[in-house]
Amino acid sequence: MHIHDVLIIGAGPAGLAVAARLREATPSATFTDDEHQRYHWIRKHGRKMNIKNYRTNKDSLPTPPSTPGTSDCGCEHPTPPDEAIDMQVLDADGAGWMTKWRRLFKTLDIEYLRSPLFFHVDPADRDALLGYTYAHERESDIQALPGIAGKEVSKHKRKKQRNAKGRFLSRTPDVDERDRKDYFVPHTDLFDAHCEEVVRRYGLGKDVLRQECVQDVAFDHVRNFGDADCKGDIALDEEGKVFRVTTNKGVRLAHVVILAIGPGNAPSIPPIPGLSSTNPHEGFAHAMQIKQFPPPNITAKINAHQSTNMLIIGGGLTSIQLADLALKGGVSKVWMLMRGPVKVKHFDVDLAWVGKFRNFRQAEFWTADTDEERFEMMIQARNGGSMTPRYRKLLDTHIAHGKIALHTHTNLDSVSWDPLAQMWTCEAASSTTESIVALARMDYIVFATGVDSDIRTIPFMRAMQQQYPISYVGGLPCLNDDLMWKDGVPLFVTGRLAGLRLGPGAPNLGGARVGAERIAWNVDGVLGKVGRGRRRRRMRGDGEGGRDGDGGQEKMVAYVAARGNRFGSLGELDDGRRVMSSEHC
């Protein structure tokens, strides 16, 4: 049976970020813009260049004919199959990238992302999304975030923000006026188009994607797997430990597995007396499970010109987005219950963790003594659900028009469903005054209460946890510094579940990109131990056999691009004639 080099579980933004990074030779994290541009120019035109021998004044290399295989630049043509990492991506929600992401954005009618322009999945350039916007003349698809950059934040306003306890929770670092372009947010369609361009550029089409639901992950010697299908023609004595990933459609083997599944758990609905355990239910749903909004039974009442009431539980951005969408869909009134106050932030974490000056807070996080301390820092940085200033203004407008009834510091104590009238009777109480909050009878309840992140409750991870136990804090795994499950077990984790290593921004697009970078640093080393790395080095001409094929060309590329030790790139070309000699340098 075939053994993949890398198997990625999850085709969301985090999975796409990892897949693209594994196919990027010159990531922006290690190459400057000038080095990146120069390297790709050499990759594209280097094979067409004649090189003069300084002794004979003759061309040491003839110009070969230009073919699709020889005139590639790192961007427009995929990596040759014998060089590329053998990658497979599994996703339970669809056979395309970011299927669930796009479905939720479409269902909730979200026009703009909350993340700034420098949060994206492209590993080649920090400003790749901004560059894509201008290259395709889509400046109208980005929206400015007021009150962040430069002169828009006056000293007086910053002083008020420092002393405020309601709308803005903490002060934000000064952002230079020249960085204003970074603090725009992209339209959903613009972000999707950029992701499709990343998929095309790195050859991550449907041939690497499979719609399969993972049921079990195990790590052991192939000979110890009982499945006859796992063995096949594999030389058992030569193979070390590999992963066996069991899905609803079969079994797959891989040397490296990358977990990029977001929170990983089912949506969390708080236990409320009287709430049915049947899910789905015609009277309520979790925000992450909505497929049509307003739901069919509410739409029928609206079409019959009946008054309708909806109850939304939760204080994050999703709650106000759903409330606004419900009112646009014809719902008469929306009631919103929040356990705490209304919290307003541009991003789901403070700007100190997001902006260009985030290194100070991240260094504080990474130098913490224990994972328990890091977990507390994550809780404080995220501080529960929050909404953006733009949606807070929208909420205030709806409240002023009597369309939304907002109750903060309020808990839903019990509910009762009337199947004949198809309505809820709800009881709620204020957590501060302990007084009863009067609620109308509700036609529908939506829980915008987020999703718990606890890797211990993910079914397909139980075997790994039993065979290779590690520690956990708040349900998050205590990975090693390489985002690996533990030393010797090349199961990498990125996204929200890697929060103890990536910081409070782990669930965001920025965290996905940082996680992809750290994982990519170590994947090649893991594959090298099983022989894959040696073969790739020979193809690049870095090790023995470097004088075969394109070794000389690759050495010249490495020399001009200043990759590694330049003196190590000085050598002979295929025709035996020396291009340069260290004694004449």
C-alpha positions, 0 to 999 in steps of 0.5 A: 500500500502506498505511504504518503509523505504528508497527510493533512486532516482538515481543508480549512484556512489552517490546512491550506496555509500548511499545504501552500507553505510545504510547496513554497521554496522561498517563504517570506519568513526567511527571505526578504522581498528582494531575495524572493524576487531575485531567486524566482528570476533565476529560477525562470531565466537561469537555464537560458543564460550563458556563463562565461569561463573566465579562463577560456572566455567561452560559454561553459553551458550551452543554452538549452531549448526552452520547454515547460519543464526547463523554463519554470519560475517558482510561481507559475509552474508546479514543482516537478513531481519527483521533487514535490512532497507527496501530499494528501488532504482529507476533509469531512465537509467537502472535496474543496478547500474551505468548504465549511468556511465558505458555507458559514460565511454565505449562510451568515451573509458576512461581507467582510472578514474581521482579520486585517489584510496582512492575515492570509494563507499565502506563505510567499509574501506578507503583503500578498493579499494587499498586492493581489488587491492592487494587481486586480484593481479591487481596491473597492473590496477593502474596508478601512478600520477607523480609529487605529492608524496614525492621526485618527487616534488623538492623544485625548482619545487614547487617554479616554480609551485607557480609562474606559471600562466599557466599549474599548477594553484596553489601550492600543499601541500607536500605529504609524500612519504609513501602516494605515494600508495594513489595517483594512479588512478584505471583502469575503469574495476578495479573500476567496479569490486570493485563496483560489490563486494560492491553490492554483499557484502551488498546484493544490487542486482537487487531485490532492483533496479527498472528502473523507471523515477520519475515524481513527489515527494510529502510529506504529510499525506497519507489520503491527497493523492487522489490516492486510490492506496496510501491508501490500508490497511494503518491505516491512523490515525497512519501514519504521513507524508510520501513521495509519489513518482510518476514514469512512472510505478506507485506510491511508498511510503516511509518514507525517500527519498534520492536524488542522481541524480548527476547534475540533469539537462539536458546537457547544450548547449549554445545558438548560432545563427543558431543552430537548436533547434532539439535535437538530430540532425544529425550535433551536440550533447552534450558529455553526449548524445553521444551513438556512436562516431564518429557518423554514418554520420561521420563514413560513410564519413570516410569509403568513404575515405573523409576528415572530420573535427570536432569541439569540444567546451569546455576546460575540460578533456572530450573535449580532450578525445573526440578529441583523440577518434575522431582521433583514429576513423579516423577523419582527423582533430579536432578543439577545441574552449575554452572560457579561457586558457588551465588549467591543474590539476591532479584532477578537484579541487586542491590537497588541497581539495583532499589529506589527508591534505584537512581538512584545506580547508574544515574547512575553507569552513564549517566555512564560514558565508554564503552560498553565500561565500561557493558558491564562494569558490566552484567556485574558487576551481573548476575553470571551466574545466581542463585536467590532465597533461597526457592528456595535453601531448597528446594534445600537441602531436596532435597539433605538428602533425597538427591533432588538431587546438586549439583556446583558449579565443575563442567563437563560434558566429554563425553557419549555417547548410547545409542539402545537404552537411551535413556540418556546416559553423562556425564563431568564434572570439577571446575574447581577440583580437576580431579578427575573427578566421578562421575555416574550414567547419565542419562535426560535432560539439560536445559540451563538455560544462558540465551540469548545476546544478539547482534544481529549474529546475528539473521537479519532484521537483516542488511540493516539492519546492512549498510546502516546499520552501527553499533558493537557491544559484546558483541553489543549495539548502540551505539544513540543516547541515544533508543534509536534505531538511529542518527540518521535511522534510526527503528528503536528497540530496547528490552529486553535488546538496549538494555542499553548504554543502559538498564542492567543492568535492561534485560531486566526488567519495569522496564527494559521500562517505562523503555525504553517511556518513552524511545521514546515521547518520540521517536516523535511527533517522528519521525512529525511529520517525515512529516506525521503529527504536524501532523495530530495537533496539529490534531486536538488544537487545538495548531497551526493549525486549533486552533479547529476541532472540539474545539480550545477544549476541548482548550486548556482541558484543557491549561490546567487540567492545567498542560500546557505554557505556560498563557498559550498556552492562553488564547484564544477559543472556537468561538463567538468569545466570549473566556473569559479574557483575559491582560490581566485575569489 
